[in-house]
């Protein structure tokens, strides 16, 4: 039976809230699983140094065991336990962006079980900034392995109700907090070799990384499908992720033509009896009179679209959408993370606007 406990991240100095985290930390220490909020999305956590605990995450999510996990830490001492050969470049990024939504892929120490790394000799590490996450890790006293707290393949959870829908009965405890602030998973950068590689885009942009590191290579998996059997160093690279149940198509091109194409595409599908949903910027919502449209946020505020995206994808399932259409944005600098998640959700089904 899953314990569902409301947690107030703004008042963790209260003894009542601390007691909840002490209880949750006890579950982690004893080999159990706890869902907790972070600033990105909700995470499904277990002791990242215990192989049997990590296996419980795979079981709860239905997650392939070759998909690496991120180990979440609360202090630099933990980093020294799980990673070796930390470069000056890594230290510069840590100084600027930790705690925060940035994951570093580093050489792993012998303490980290292969179950947490997808069998690789590297480890993905992050220090979250969310107060609940930081205090839980500190109280547990171990790095917490925590992928997103959803059934594998579904959109990541940004609200506690999403977690309860997916994992109630499959985990030991759910710490139900507020809506997550960022709404997309962390940026992931590989720093094992001399030349840094962006493996997964997030709210910390390529431009921001290059301001610290100089040139950063962009892994081709960000915009292309990863072939079966190909080794990956980051979660979110290999499998279809973030996906609604219905078919999904993205439309690329000038935004006015994109909206025109989405209306006609879904209009035709609707005439054939399909339930359809458009996910579009708020500037174009009023153009969808006879087609259900979800407001993904303003095109002028990419961070707002990040925050709303997964809730929109989950709402498609609540509506029973059989076909979903959304824009693929042309401004790759600002919308790289959004385009990446949309592409994964659509199985890289991208068409050109009429």
Number of C-alpha atoms within 10 A of each C-alpha: 9 15 14 17 15 14 21 19 18 13 13 17 10 10 10 12 18 19 12 18 25 16 15 26 24 16 18 27 19 12 17 21 29 28 28 27 30 28 24 29 27 33 28 27 30 32 30 28 21 20 16 15 22 26 15 19 27 19 14 20 21 13 17 12 18 19 23 25 26 28 29 27 26 24 16 10 9 18 20 13 15 24 20 16 12 15 13 10 16 20 12 13 16 18 10 10 17 17 17 20 23 26 29 26 24 24 20 25 17 13 12 21 21 20 22 30 26 21 16 18 15 26 30 26 25 25 27 25 17 20 16 25 25 18 18 25 24 19 18 22 17 23 29 32 27 24 28 29 31 27 20 21 19 22 25 29 29 32 19 23 13 19 24 20 12 17 20 18 13 16 24 18 25 27 22 21 21 18 19 19 17 21 27 30 28 24 23 26 27 26 19 20 10 9 13 21 18 24 25 26 26 27 25 16 17 22 14 11 19 13 10 14 16 13 14 18 15 16 16 12 18 22 16 14 16 16 10 8 8 7 15 18 25 25 22 26 24 21 19 19 21 26 25 25 20 17 16 24 24 25 24 20 17 15 18 10 15 22 26 14 21 26 21 13 18 21 16 13 15 17 9 9 9 15 19 25 30 28 23 24 22 16 13 16 19 9 12 17 9 9 18 17 25 22 18 25 21 15 17 12 12 18 21 16 24 25 23 18 25 28 19 22 25 20 15 26 17 11 12 16 21 19 21 26 25 24 25 26 21 14 9 12 11 18 22 23 26 22 22 23 28 28 25 24 26 23 20 18 14 18 15 13 19 14
